[in-house]
Amino acid sequence: MNVPPEFYELPPGAVNVICLNLAKQNATLASGMDLLDPSEQDRVASYVNQLHGQRYGCSRSLLRHVLGRFLRRAPASIVFN
C-alpha cells in the first residue's frame, strides 16, 4: 500500500477515500493474518470458498492498517464492536 503520509493528516471536515484492489494485496494477506482478532480469524476459516475467506481476511487487515495510520495506533490494537 503506497499512500503518502500527508494523506493521513486530515484537517477538520475533510474526507479521504481509499480504493484498494484486494487481488493485488497478497503480501498484506500473508502478513496481516496475525493482526486479526480471534473472531476475524474464525470467520476467515469458516468460508467454504477459501478465496472468499482470504479476501475477507485481507480486507480486514487492510482496514486495520489504514485505521491504524489515521489513529496513530498499532493495527492489531484496534477493536471493532
N, C-alpha and C positions, 0 to 999 in steps of 0.2 A: 504494500500500500504506500504509494508515493504521494503524500499530501504535504504541502509546505506548512511549516509551523505557524505562520501567521493566519492560516485558515482556522486554527483553533482559538484565536483571540477574537471573541465576539463582543462587539460594542452593544450596549443596551438596545433591545428591539430588533436586532439583526437575526437573520435566519440563514443557515448554510444548508445546502442539500448535497448529499453524497450518494453517488450511484456506483456500486461495486459489482463487478462481474464475478459471481461465485465460481464459474468454470475456470477462472484464471487465478484462483486463490488456494491452490493445492498446498503451498508452503504454510499458509495460515492454518489450514485444516490440520496438517501434520503437527504443527507446534501449538495449536490452540486448544486441543482436547483437554489438556491439563488445567486450562483456565475455567472450564465449565464446572458448575456445581454438580453434586450427585444427581439431582433431578434432571438436569440437562443431559448428563451422560446417560442416564437411564432412557431418556426419550430418544437419544441418538441410537441406542441399541435396540429400541422397540420397533423401529421401522422395518417392515417386511422387505422393502426395497432398500438395499444398503446405500445406494446412491442418494436417495432422499434423506436418509439419516445423516449421511456425510454433509449434505447441503445444509441441513438444519444446524448441525454442529459448527460448520464453517460460518454460517450467518450469525450465530450467537457469539462465536469467538470474535468475529469482526465487529459486531455491535459492542462487545466489551472493550475492544481496542479503541474504537472511536470514542465511546463514552469516557474511557479512562483518560484519553488525551484531553478532552474538553474539561473533565472534572479534576484533572491532575491527580489521579488515583491509579493504583495498580488494577489492571483489568480483572484479575481474579477476586478483588475485594468488593466488586460491585454486586449488590444483592437486588434481585428482582422479586417483587411480591405478586 
